[in-house]
Amino acid sequence: MELKDTVGKMVNGSYKDRFVAEYEQLSIRLLKLDNTIRMIKEKTIDYEPESPIEFLEAQAQVMRVYKKILEKRAIKENITLKEVSLNEE
């Protein structure tokens, strides 16, 4: 899944559709950030990040907390969420 795949739900959907799209977008961004952090640690990244890895790790941690909150809300509001994976190139 890619961010562009969530746009329809964001602009045309009900609040539940927008909620699902928000969760999917967050999941995609977190997966990409986690991949970036991994590549930095493995020294396999093809550019020099301007921010220290500690900033990226802190951002990822906050995103995980936010994701958990959305998951708890989804249970309370009877919204079905599914795991998101990145499209392989």
C-alpha positions in Angstrom: 0.0 0.0 0.0 1.1 3.6 -0.7 -0.1 6.9 0.6 -1.8 7.6 -2.7 -4.0 4.5 -2.1 -5.6 6.2 0.9 -6.6 9.5 -0.7 -10.1 8.4 -1.8 -11.1 7.5 1.8 -9.7 10.8 3.1 -11.6 13.1 0.7 -14.8 11.1 -0.1 -15.4 8.9 2.8 -17.4 8.9 6.0 -15.6 9.7 9.3 -14.9 6.0 9.7 -13.3 5.9 6.2 -11.2 8.9 7.1 -10.2 7.3 10.4 -9.1 4.2 8.5 -7.2 6.3 6.0 -5.5 8.2 8.8 -4.5 4.9 10.4 -3.2 3.6 7.1 -1.2 6.7 6.4 0.3 6.7 9.8 1.2 3.0 9.4 2.9 3.6 6.0 4.9 6.5 7.4 6.0 4.5 10.4 7.1 1.6 8.3 9.1 3.9 6.1 10.7 5.7 9.1 11.5 2.3 10.7 13.1 1.2 7.4 15.2 4.4 7.3 16.3 4.0 10.9 17.3 0.4 10.1 19.3 1.4 7.0 21.1 4.2 9.0 22.1 1.6 11.6 23.2 -0.9 8.9 25.0 1.9 7.0 23.1 1.0 3.8 21.3 4.3 3.3 22.1 6.1 0.1 22.1 9.6 1.6 23.3 11.4 4.7 20.4 12.2 7.0 20.5 15.8 8.4 18.8 14.8 11.6 20.5 12.7 14.3 19.2 9.2 14.5 17.9 9.9 18.0 15.4 12.4 16.5 14.1 9.7 14.1 13.9 7.1 16.8 12.0 9.5 19.1 9.6 10.4 16.2 9.0 6.7 15.6 8.2 6.1 19.2 5.6 8.8 19.3 4.1 7.5 16.1 3.8 4.0 17.7 2.0 5.6 20.7 -0.4 7.5 18.3 -1.0 4.3 16.4 -1.9 2.4 19.6 -4.4 5.2 20.5 -6.0 4.9 17.1 -6.3 1.1 17.5 -8.0 1.5 20.9 -10.4 4.1 19.5 -11.2 1.8 16.6 -12.2 -0.9 19.0 -14.5 1.4 20.9 -16.0 2.9 17.7 -16.4 -0.5 15.9 -14.0 0.5 13.1 -12.2 -2.4 11.4 -8.5 -1.8 10.8 -6.1 -4.0 9.0 -2.3 -4.3 9.0 -0.6 -2.3 6.3 2.4 -3.3 4.3 4.5 -1.4 1.8 4.4 -2.2 -1.8 7.5 -3.9 -2.9 9.3 -2.4 -5.9 
